[in-house]
Amino acid sequence: MAAITIRKIDDSLKTRLRISAAQRGCSMEEEARRILREAPATPAAETDLGTRLHQRVLEVSGGAELAPPARSQPRAAPAFGDDEP
């Protein structure tokens, strides 16, 4: 088995790890191993930001889909030239 030493851990992070371990009834070391085992299994963000935002809005809104706003053609650009008074 390999060993790893992690230095300079923030005190609040260590406290959260200790509390999480206590809630699971295991040591901080075992809790850290569990977190490290699960971390690579978490899928990386493979979608773009807009898609992720859309999915998040659906999650918090309970899945409500809103109709997109009505679109119209843009106005024609003004003609600046000699033929206009």
KOLTI-918907 format. One record per residue: x, y, z of N, C-alpha, C, O in turn; residue number from 1. Coordinates in steps of 0.2 Angstrom, whole numbers, m for minus. Example, Ala and Ser with C-alpha at 12.3 -4.5 7.8 and 13.67 -1.06 7.14 Angstrom:
2
+-------+-------+-------+-------+-------+-------+-------+-------+-------+-------+-------+-------+-----+
:   n.x :   n.y :   n.z :  ca.x :  ca.y :  ca.z :   c.x :   c.y :   c.z :   o.x :   o.y :   o.z :   n :
+-------+-------+-------+-------+-------+-------+-------+-------+-------+-------+-------+-------+-----+
:    66 :   m28 :    39 :    62 :   m22 :    39 :    66 :   m16 :    39 :    71 :   m17 :    42 :   1 :
:    64 :   m11 :    35 :    68 :    m5 :    36 :    64 :     0 :    39 :    67 :     6 :    40 :   2 :
+-------+-------+-------+-------+-------+-------+-------+-------+-------+-------+-------+-------+-----+
This chain:
85
+-------+-------+-------+-------+-------+-------+-------+-------+-------+-------+-------+-------+-----+
:   n.x :   n.y :   n.z :  ca.x :  ca.y :  ca.z :   c.x :   c.y :   c.z :   o.x :   o.y :   o.z :   n :
+-------+-------+-------+-------+-------+-------+-------+-------+-------+-------+-------+-------+-----+
:     4 :    m6 :     0 :     0 :     0 :     0 :     4 :     6 :     0 :    10 :     6 :     3 :   1 :
:     2 :    11 :    m4 :     6 :    18 :    m4 :     4 :    22 :     2 :    m2 :    21 :     5 :   2 :
:     8 :    27 :     4 :     6 :    32 :     9 :     7 :    39 :     6 :    11 :    40 :     1 :   3 :
:     3 :    43 :     9 :     3 :    50 :     6 :     3 :    55 :    12 :    m1 :    53 :    17 :   4 :
:     6 :    60 :    12 :     6 :    65 :    17 :     4 :    71 :    14 :     6 :    74 :     9 :   5 :
:    m1 :    75 :    17 :    m4 :    81 :    15 :    m2 :    86 :    20 :    m5 :    86 :    26 :   6 :
:     1 :    91 :    18 :     3 :    97 :    23 :    m1 :   103 :    21 :    m4 :   103 :    16 :   7 :
:    m1 :   107 :    26 :    m4 :   114 :    25 :   m12 :   113 :    24 :   m14 :   117 :    19 :   8 :
:   m15 :   109 :    28 :   m23 :   109 :    27 :   m26 :   114 :    32 :   m24 :   115 :    37 :   9 :
:   m30 :   118 :    29 :   m34 :   123 :    33 :   m37 :   120 :    39 :   m40 :   114 :    38 :  10 :
:   m37 :   124 :    44 :   m40 :   121 :    51 :   m48 :   119 :    50 :   m50 :   115 :    52 :  11 :
:   m51 :   124 :    46 :   m58 :   122 :    45 :   m59 :   116 :    41 :   m64 :   113 :    42 :  12 :
:   m55 :   115 :    36 :   m56 :   109 :    32 :   m55 :   103 :    36 :   m58 :    98 :    36 :  13 :
:   m50 :   103 :    41 :   m48 :    97 :    45 :   m54 :    96 :    50 :   m56 :    90 :    51 :  14 :
:   m57 :   102 :    52 :   m63 :   101 :    57 :   m69 :    98 :    53 :   m72 :    93 :    56 :  15 :
:   m70 :   100 :    47 :   m75 :    97 :    43 :   m74 :    89 :    42 :   m79 :    85 :    42 :  16 :
:   m68 :    88 :    40 :   m66 :    81 :    39 :   m67 :    77 :    46 :   m70 :    71 :    45 :  17 :
:   m65 :    79 :    51 :   m66 :    76 :    58 :   m74 :    75 :    59 :   m76 :    70 :    61 :  18 :
:   m78 :    80 :    58 :   m85 :    79 :    59 :   m88 :    74 :    54 :   m92 :    70 :    56 :  19 :
:   m86 :    75 :    48 :   m89 :    70 :    43 :   m87 :    63 :    45 :   m91 :    58 :    45 :  20 :
:   m81 :    62 :    47 :   m78 :    55 :    50 :   m82 :    53 :    56 :   m84 :    47 :    56 :  21 :
:   m84 :    57 :    60 :   m87 :    55 :    66 :   m95 :    53 :    65 :   m97 :    49 :    67 :  22 :
:   m98 :    57 :    60 :  m104 :    55 :    58 :  m105 :    48 :    54 :  m110 :    45 :    55 :  23 :
:   m99 :    46 :    51 :   m99 :    40 :    48 :   m97 :    34 :    53 :   m97 :    28 :    51 :  24 :
:   m94 :    36 :    58 :   m91 :    32 :    63 :   m85 :    29 :    61 :   m83 :    23 :    62 :  25 :
:   m81 :    33 :    58 :   m74 :    30 :    56 :   m69 :    36 :    58 :   m70 :    41 :    60 :  26 :
:   m62 :    34 :    57 :   m57 :    38 :    58 :   m56 :    44 :    53 :   m59 :    43 :    47 :  27 :
:   m53 :    49 :    54 :   m52 :    54 :    49 :   m48 :    51 :    43 :   m49 :    53 :    37 :  28 :
:   m43 :    47 :    45 :   m39 :    44 :    39 :   m44 :    40 :    35 :   m43 :    40 :    29 :  29 :
:   m48 :    36 :    38 :   m53 :    32 :    33 :   m57 :    36 :    29 :   m59 :    35 :    24 :  30 :
:   m60 :    42 :    32 :   m64 :    46 :    29 :   m60 :    50 :    23 :   m63 :    50 :    18 :  31 :
:   m54 :    51 :    24 :   m50 :    54 :    19 :   m49 :    49 :    13 :   m49 :    51 :     7 :  32 :
:   m48 :    43 :    15 :   m47 :    38 :    10 :   m54 :    37 :     6 :   m54 :    36 :     0 :  33 :
:   m59 :    37 :     9 :   m66 :    36 :     6 :   m67 :    42 :     1 :   m69 :    41 :    m5 :  34 :
:   m65 :    48 :     3 :   m66 :    54 :    m1 :   m61 :    53 :    m8 :   m63 :    55 :   m13 :  35 :
:   m55 :    51 :    m6 :   m50 :    51 :   m12 :   m52 :    45 :   m17 :   m51 :    45 :   m23 :  36 :
:   m55 :    40 :   m14 :   m58 :    34 :   m18 :   m63 :    37 :   m23 :   m64 :    35 :   m29 :  37 :
:   m68 :    41 :   m20 :   m74 :    43 :   m24 :   m72 :    49 :   m29 :   m76 :    49 :   m34 :  38 :
:   m67 :    53 :   m27 :   m66 :    58 :   m31 :   m65 :    57 :   m39 :   m68 :    60 :   m43 :  39 :
:   m61 :    52 :   m40 :   m60 :    51 :   m48 :   m66 :    48 :   m51 :   m66 :    48 :   m57 :  40 :
:   m70 :    45 :   m47 :   m76 :    42 :   m50 :   m81 :    48 :   m52 :   m86 :    47 :   m56 :  41 :
:   m81 :    54 :   m49 :   m85 :    59 :   m51 :   m84 :    62 :   m58 :   m78 :    63 :   m60 :  42 :
:   m89 :    62 :   m62 :   m88 :    64 :   m69 :   m86 :    71 :   m70 :   m88 :    75 :   m66 :  43 :
:   m81 :    72 :   m74 :   m79 :    79 :   m75 :   m84 :    82 :   m79 :   m88 :    79 :   m83 :  44 :
:   m84 :    89 :   m79 :   m89 :    93 :   m83 :   m88 :    92 :   m90 :   m83 :    95 :   m93 :  45 :
:   m92 :    88 :   m93 :   m91 :    87 :  m101 :   m96 :    92 :  m105 :   m96 :    91 :  m111 :  46 :
:  m100 :    96 :  m101 :  m104 :   100 :  m105 :  m102 :   107 :  m104 :   m98 :   109 :  m100 :  47 :
:  m105 :   111 :  m109 :  m103 :   118 :  m108 :  m107 :   122 :  m103 :  m111 :   119 :  m100 :  48 :
:  m104 :   128 :  m101 :  m107 :   132 :   m96 :  m115 :   133 :   m97 :  m118 :   132 :   m92 :  49 :
:  m117 :   135 :  m103 :  m124 :   136 :  m104 :  m128 :   130 :  m102 :  m134 :   131 :   m99 :  50 :
:  m126 :   124 :  m104 :  m130 :   118 :  m103 :  m130 :   116 :   m95 :  m135 :   114 :   m93 :  51 :
:  m124 :   117 :   m92 :  m124 :   116 :   m85 :  m129 :   121 :   m81 :  m132 :   119 :   m76 :  52 :
:  m129 :   127 :   m83 :  m133 :   132 :   m80 :  m140 :   130 :   m81 :  m144 :   131 :   m76 :  53 :
:  m142 :   128 :   m87 :  m149 :   126 :   m88 :  m151 :   120 :   m84 :  m156 :   120 :   m81 :  54 :
:  m146 :   115 :   m83 :  m148 :   109 :   m79 :  m149 :   112 :   m72 :  m153 :   109 :   m68 :  55 :
:  m145 :   116 :   m70 :  m145 :   118 :   m63 :  m152 :   122 :   m61 :  m155 :   121 :   m56 :  56 :
:  m154 :   126 :   m66 :  m160 :   130 :   m65 :  m166 :   125 :   m65 :  m171 :   126 :   m61 :  57 :
:  m166 :   120 :   m69 :  m171 :   115 :   m69 :  m171 :   111 :   m63 :  m176 :   110 :   m60 :  58 :
:  m165 :   110 :   m60 :  m165 :   107 :   m53 :  m168 :   111 :   m48 :  m172 :   108 :   m44 :  59 :
:  m167 :   117 :   m47 :  m169 :   122 :   m42 :  m176 :   124 :   m43 :  m180 :   125 :   m39 :  60 :
:  m179 :   124 :   m50 :  m185 :   126 :   m51 :  m190 :   120 :   m51 :  m196 :   121 :   m52 :  61 :
:  m188 :   114 :   m50 :  m192 :   108 :   m50 :  m194 :   106 :   m57 :  m199 :   102 :   m58 :  62 :
:  m190 :   107 :   m62 :  m191 :   105 :   m69 :  m195 :   109 :   m73 :  m197 :   107 :   m78 :  63 :
:  m197 :   115 :   m71 :  m201 :   120 :   m75 :  m197 :   122 :   m81 :  m192 :   125 :   m80 :  64 :
:  m200 :   121 :   m87 :  m197 :   123 :   m93 :  m201 :   130 :   m95 :  m207 :   130 :   m95 :  65 :
:  m197 :   135 :   m96 :  m200 :   141 :   m98 :  m200 :   142 :  m106 :  m195 :   140 :  m109 :  66 :
:  m205 :   145 :  m109 :  m205 :   146 :  m116 :  m200 :   152 :  m117 :  m200 :   156 :  m114 :  67 :
:  m196 :   151 :  m123 :  m192 :   156 :  m124 :  m195 :   163 :  m127 :  m201 :   162 :  m129 :  68 :
:  m193 :   168 :  m126 :  m196 :   175 :  m128 :  m197 :   175 :  m135 :  m193 :   172 :  m139 :  69 :
:  m203 :   178 :  m137 :  m204 :   179 :  m144 :  m199 :   183 :  m148 :  m196 :   188 :  m145 :  70 :
:  m197 :   181 :  m153 :  m191 :   185 :  m157 :  m194 :   188 :  m163 :  m199 :   185 :  m166 :  71 :
:  m192 :   193 :  m165 :  m194 :   197 :  m171 :  m188 :   199 :  m175 :  m182 :   199 :  m173 :  72 :
:  m189 :   200 :  m181 :  m183 :   202 :  m186 :  m181 :   209 :  m183 :  m185 :   213 :  m182 :  73 :
:  m174 :   210 :  m184 :  m172 :   217 :  m182 :  m174 :   222 :  m187 :  m175 :   221 :  m193 :  74 :
:  m174 :   228 :  m185 :  m175 :   234 :  m189 :  m170 :   234 :  m194 :  m164 :   233 :  m193 :  75 :
:  m172 :   237 :  m200 :  m167 :   238 :  m205 :  m163 :   244 :  m203 :  m165 :   249 :  m200 :  76 :
:  m156 :   244 :  m205 :  m152 :   249 :  m203 :  m154 :   255 :  m207 :  m156 :   255 :  m213 :  77 :
:  m153 :   261 :  m204 :  m154 :   267 :  m208 :  m149 :   268 :  m214 :  m144 :   266 :  m213 :  78 :
:  m152 :   271 :  m219 :  m148 :   272 :  m225 :  m145 :   280 :  m225 :  m149 :   284 :  m224 :  79 :
:  m139 :   280 :  m224 :  m136 :   287 :  m224 :  m133 :   288 :  m231 :  m128 :   285 :  m233 :  80 :
:  m135 :   293 :  m235 :  m132 :   294 :  m241 :  m135 :   300 :  m244 :  m138 :   304 :  m241 :  81 :
:  m133 :   301 :  m251 :  m135 :   308 :  m254 :  m142 :   308 :  m256 :  m145 :   313 :  m257 :  82 :
:  m146 :   302 :  m257 :  m153 :   302 :  m260 :  m158 :   304 :  m254 :  m164 :   304 :  m256 :  83 :
:  m156 :   305 :  m248 :  m161 :   306 :  m243 :  m160 :   313 :  m241 :  m155 :   316 :  m241 :  84 :
:  m166 :   317 :  m240 :  m166 :   324 :  m238 :  m163 :   325 :  m232 :  m162 :   331 :  m230 :  85 :
+-------+-------+-------+-------+-------+-------+-------+-------+-------+-------+-------+-------+-----+
